């Protein structure tokens, strides 16, 4: 295909298995950027106040559906695991349709002050037991708090391994992995252990946070600051290999996490990358324009992209595959990503993209 040829592919409608919609006005502003592209999205529960019980799930789901402005969009709901979560709370939440329960270590990310200390995770074993028996997925933010930030994910891998051994039928997702060590660990573990990979971790290293280049100079970019933080170039390369590999243990979860500009550009900036407006254009470019990045070029194409964003996650969560289509196309007319949408700076702002998407 030469440079003058319009590139266009059609794939199964995708799902996003890790989103933060927030609440109130922010929810209303950001939800359509996900619902207009993704058929389903798994909604994280670390709101303020948190989604802790069935009684919290029901009104939050209604709010999301209202904000999405797309009747075909389905929010996949979760609850947050805290020290007071009981088996009965899990059973009640399952009765209203949650697909996972999310564990946050204490203090590692936004609104995780009520998270679980790594030393107290075994206190949740009765909860994990009922989840295993009910076949409910355990979603993990995989970092150990209060150690050197670049080592937090690595240190969590022993915790992941222990939970998987103690509950051999529990399905577990290690969310938004960032290291080659996490890729290797998930690959080596038993069936039923998987991981999500974000758009921004497929592109960034720590340099993009601390030494982001603009106009020939390097600057701190708070809009690239997220948890877990982006790591080394070799870690990014391992994430790309995992995404391109066609291994169903690795599937897409954007971890799209909006904060107002003033909450990022301040002396105590919040962690989170809002990538919802650019996820599919960036992923299309990664898979379709740069197949040489993959150790298995045959997977780095339209079929590989479709599996990563439309099939593997649904299969892991035992959901039917979407029966609608979206079209991705590049008409040789690059556009610049806006630097402010509703008071939020999107990921890859002021950079150029070529791919676009439309329904059908």
C-alpha positions in Angstrom: 0.0 0.0 0.0 1.6 3.3 -1.1 1.5 6.5 0.8 -1.2 8.0 -1.5 -3.6 5.1 -0.8 -6.3 5.7 1.7 -6.0 2.9 4.4 -9.2 1.5 5.7 -10.2 -1.5 7.8 -13.3 -2.8 9.5 -13.2 -4.6 12.8 -15.5 -5.9 15.4 -16.6 -3.2 17.8 -14.1 -3.0 20.7 -14.4 -3.1 24.5 -12.4 -1.1 27.0 -11.8 -3.2 30.2 -10.5 -0.3 32.4 -12.1 3.1 32.5 -12.5 5.9 35.0 -15.6 8.0 34.4 -15.6 10.0 37.6 -18.9 11.6 38.6 -21.1 14.6 38.1 -20.1 17.1 35.4 -16.9 15.3 34.6 -18.8 12.1 34.0 -21.2 13.9 31.6 -18.3 15.4 29.7 -16.0 12.4 29.3 -18.4 9.4 29.0 -19.3 10.0 25.3 -15.7 9.8 24.2 -15.7 6.2 25.4 -19.3 5.2 24.6 -19.2 6.5 21.0 -16.4 4.1 20.2 -16.5 1.2 22.6 -19.5 -1.1 22.9 -18.7 -1.9 26.6 -16.4 -0.5 29.2 -15.5 -1.8 32.6 -16.0 1.0 35.1 -13.5 1.4 38.0 -15.0 2.0 41.5 -12.5 4.4 43.0 -14.9 7.3 42.9 -15.5 9.7 45.8 -17.4 8.3 47.5 -16.4 4.8 46.3 -18.6 2.2 44.8 -18.6 -0.3 47.6 -22.0 -2.2 47.6 -24.9 -3.1 45.4 -26.7 0.0 46.5 -23.9 2.1 45.1 -23.7 0.2 41.8 -27.3 0.8 40.8 -27.4 4.6 40.7 -23.9 4.9 39.3 -24.8 2.7 36.4 -27.9 4.8 35.7 -25.7 8.0 35.8 -23.3 6.5 33.4 -26.0 5.3 31.0 -27.5 8.8 31.1 -24.1 10.5 30.5 -23.1 8.1 27.7 -26.0 9.2 25.4 -25.8 5.9 23.5 -28.4 3.3 24.2 -26.2 0.5 22.8 -23.3 1.2 25.3 -23.0 -1.1 28.2 -21.1 -0.1 31.4 -19.6 -3.1 33.1 -19.8 -2.4 36.8 -17.4 -3.2 39.6 -17.1 -2.7 43.3 -14.1 -1.6 45.4 -12.7 -4.1 47.9 -11.9 -2.5 51.3 -11.2 -3.9 54.7 -14.9 -4.0 55.5 -16.0 -5.9 52.4 -17.7 -9.2 53.3 -18.8 -12.3 51.3 -22.4 -11.1 51.7 -21.5 -7.7 50.0 -20.0 -9.6 47.1 -23.1 -11.8 46.7 -25.4 -8.8 46.8 -23.3 -6.9 44.3 -23.3 -9.9 41.9 -27.0 -10.0 42.1 -27.1 -6.5 40.4 -24.6 -7.6 37.7 -21.1 -6.6 38.7 -18.4 -8.3 36.6 -15.4 -7.8 38.9 -14.3 -6.6 42.3 -11.3 -4.3 42.4 -8.5 -4.3 45.0 -6.4 -1.1 45.5 -3.4 -1.2 47.8 -3.6 1.6 50.3 -2.6 5.0 48.9 -1.2 3.9 45.6 -3.4 6.0 43.3 -6.4 8.3 43.1 -9.0 7.8 45.9 -7.2 4.8 47.3 -6.7 6.0 50.9 -9.2 3.4 52.0 -7.4 0.6 50.1 -6.0 -2.6 51.6 -2.5 -2.8 53.0 -0.5 -5.5 51.3 -0.1 -7.1 54.7 -3.8 -7.3 55.2 -4.8 -8.9 51.9 -5.2 -12.3 53.5 -8.0 -10.8 55.6 -9.9 -10.7 52.4 -9.5 -14.4 51.7 -13.1 -15.2 52.7 -14.1 -12.7 50.0 -11.8 -14.2 47.5 -13.3 -17.6 48.3 -16.8 -16.6 47.5 -15.6 -14.8 44.4 -13.8 -18.0 43.3 -16.9 -20.1 43.9 -19.1 -17.6 42.1 -16.6 -17.1 39.2 -16.3 -13.4 39.8 -13.1 -11.7 38.5 -10.6 -10.2 40.9 -9.1 -7.0 39.4 -5.8 -5.8 40.9 -4.0 -2.5 41.0 -0.6 -4.2 41.2 1.7 -1.9 43.2 3.1 -2.2 46.7 3.0 1.3 48.3 5.8 3.1 50.0 8.7 1.5 48.1 10.7 3.1 45.3 8.1 4.0 42.6 9.9 2.2 39.8 9.9 -1.1 41.8 6.3 -1.1 43.1 4.8 -3.3 40.3 7.7 -5.7 40.5 7.3 -6.1 44.3 3.5 -6.8 43.8 4.2 -9.8 41.6 4.8 -12.1 44.5 1.4 -11.1 46.0 -0.2 -11.8 42.7 1.4 -15.2 42.6 0.4 -16.1 46.1 -3.3 -15.2 45.5 -3.3 -17.2 42.3 -1.8 -20.2 44.1 -4.2 -20.0 47.1 -7.2 -19.6 44.9 -6.5 -21.8 41.8 -9.9 -21.2 40.2 -10.1 -17.5 40.8 -9.9 -15.5 37.6 -7.5 -12.5 38.1 -6.6 -9.5 36.0 -3.4 -7.6 36.8 -4.4 -4.1 35.6 -2.4 -1.6 33.5 0.9 -3.5 33.6 4.0 -1.5 32.9 7.1 -3.8 33.2 8.7 -6.6 31.3 8.7 -8.5 34.6 4.9 -8.3 34.8 4.6 -9.5 31.2 6.8 -12.5 31.9 5.0 -13.3 35.2 1.5 -13.3 33.7 2.7 -15.4 30.7 4.2 -18.0 33.1 1.2 -18.2 35.4 -1.8 -20.6 35.3 -4.8 -20.2 33.1 -7.2 -17.6 34.4 -4.5 -15.0 35.1 -4.5 -12.1 32.6 -3.4 -8.5 32.3 -4.6 -5.3 30.7 -2.4 -2.9 28.8 -3.1 0.8 28.2 -2.5 2.9 25.2 -0.2 5.3 27.0 2.1 2.6 28.4 2.5 1.3 24.8 3.9 4.7 23.8 5.6 6.3 26.8 8.6 5.8 29.0 9.5 7.9 32.1 11.2 10.3 29.8 7.8 11.4 28.4 6.8 12.4 31.9 10.0 14.1 33.1 11.7 15.2 29.9 8.9 15.6 27.4 10.1 17.5 24.3 8.4 20.6 22.9 10.0 23.2 20.7 13.4 21.6 21.0 13.4 21.8 24.8 12.5 19.3 27.5 9.8 19.9 30.1 7.9 18.1 32.9 4.6 16.9 31.4 2.0 16.5 34.2 -0.6 15.1 31.7 1.6 12.1 31.2 1.8 11.4 35.0 -0.1 8.3 35.9 -0.1 5.4 38.3 1.7 3.1 37.7 4.3 5.5 36.3 5.7 4.8 32.8 8.9 2.8 33.1 12.0 2.1 31.0 12.3 1.8 27.1 12.8 -1.9 27.5 9.6 -2.3 29.6 7.7 -0.4 26.9 9.1 -2.8 24.3 8.0 -5.8 26.3 4.4 -4.4 26.5 4.4 -3.9 22.7 5.5 -7.5 22.2 2.8 -8.7 24.5 0.1 -6.6 22.8 1.2 -7.8 19.4 1.8 -11.4 20.4 -1.7 -12.7 20.0 -1.6 -14.2 23.5 -5.1 -14.0 24.9 -3.7 -13.3 28.4 -3.1 -9.7 27.3 -6.0 -7.4 26.3 -6.9 -3.8 26.2 -7.8 -1.6 29.2 -7.2 2.1 28.6 -7.1 3.2 32.2 -8.5 6.5 30.8 -8.5 8.8 33.9 -9.5 12.4 33.4 -8.6 15.3 35.8 -9.2 19.0 35.1 -6.2 20.9 33.8 -5.8 22.8 37.1 -5.7 19.5 39.0 -2.8 18.4 36.9 -0.9 21.6 36.5 -0.4 22.4 40.1 2.0 21.7 43.0 0.2 18.5 43.9 -0.8 17.1 40.5 -3.2 14.2 40.2 -2.2 10.9 38.6 -4.1 10.0 35.5 -4.1 10.1 31.7 -7.2 10.9 29.7 -6.7 8.9 26.5 -10.4 8.3 25.5 -10.3 10.7 22.5 -7.3 9.0 21.0 -7.2 5.4 21.9 -8.2 3.8 18.7 -6.3 6.2 16.4 -3.1 5.4 18.3 -3.7 1.7 18.5 -4.5 1.6 14.8 -1.2 3.3 14.1 0.8 1.0 16.4 -0.7 -2.2 14.9 -1.2 -1.2 11.3 1.6 1.3 10.5 4.4 -0.4 12.4 4.2 -4.2 12.1 8.0 -4.4 12.2 7.7 -3.6 16.0 6.3 -7.0 16.6 8.4 -10.2 17.0 5.5 -11.9 15.1 4.6 -9.6 12.2 1.6 -11.7 11.2 -0.1 -10.7 14.4 0.6 -6.9 14.1 -2.3 -6.3 11.6 -6.0 -5.8 11.6 -6.7 -9.2 13.0 -4.2 -8.7 15.8 -5.7 -5.4 16.7 -9.2 -6.9 16.7 -8.2 -9.7 19.0 -6.5 -7.2 21.4 -9.3 -4.7 21.7 -12.4 -6.7 20.7 -12.0 -10.4 21.5 -9.5 -11.4 24.2 -11.1 -9.3 27.0 -14.6 -10.3 26.2 -13.5 -14.0 26.1 -11.8 -13.6 29.5 -14.9 -12.1 31.1 -17.1 -14.7 29.3 -19.1 -12.1 27.5 -20.5 -12.5 23.9 -18.4 -11.0 21.2 -19.8 -7.7 19.8 -21.8 -8.2 16.6 -21.4 -4.6 15.3 -18.5 -3.2 13.4 -16.4 0.0 13.4 -14.2 1.4 10.6 -10.7 2.7 11.1 -9.3 4.8 8.3 -6.3 7.0 7.4 -7.1 9.4 4.5 -3.7 11.0 4.4 -4.9 14.2 6.2 -3.2 14.2 9.6 -4.8 16.2 12.4 -3.6 17.7 15.6 -5.0 16.4 18.9 -6.7 19.2 20.8 -5.1 20.5 24.0 -8.3 21.2 25.9 -11.6 19.3 25.8 -14.0 20.4 28.5 -11.2 21.6 30.7 -9.2 18.3 30.4 -6.0 17.9 28.4 -6.2 14.7 26.5 -3.3 12.3 26.0 -1.0 13.1 23.0 -2.3 16.7 23.0 -0.8 18.9 20.2 0.6 15.8 18.5 -0.3 14.6 15.0 -2.5 11.5 14.3 -3.6 10.1 11.0 -6.1 7.3 11.8 -9.7 8.1 12.6 -12.7 5.9 13.4 -16.4 5.7 12.6 -19.2 3.3 13.4 -20.0 0.6 10.8 
